[in-house]
Amino acid sequence: QVQLVESGGGLVQAGGSLRLSCAASRNIFSYSNMHWYRQAPGKQRDLVTTLTSAGSTWYGDSVKGRFTISRDNAKNTVYLQMNSLKSEDTAVYYCNAQSYVEGSQYDYWGQGTQVTVSS
């Protein structure tokens, strides 16, 4: 079992920045794809960005050029640097790990962290 704990959310003005962290209870990055999702009130949970075990990244169109996903293997932590924040970025942000072990896939989720961008 793996625990993911997000932190770093808060209230920020439009145009500002925040850095979210997702700390894993153990090092899973070598066999896991890491994702950040977000869910705004009344909307579905959407994929924001992905960092694969091989180090490739993917970004949704709405955050491309503003958000950056990265990881620190020594700290078992994935980060989401969010710049030029907009009111539409307001949501609960969730960290997700898709781990592949001996032919099986395991899904782990954090508890979420609220990001509120005021205009």
Secondary structure, DSSP 8 states (H G I E B T S, - for coil): ---EEEE--EEEETT--EEEEEEESS--GGGEEEEEEEE-TTS-EEEEEEE-TTS-EEE-TTTTTTEEEEEEGGGTEEEEEE-S--GGG-EEEEEEEEEEETTEEEEEE---EEEEEE-
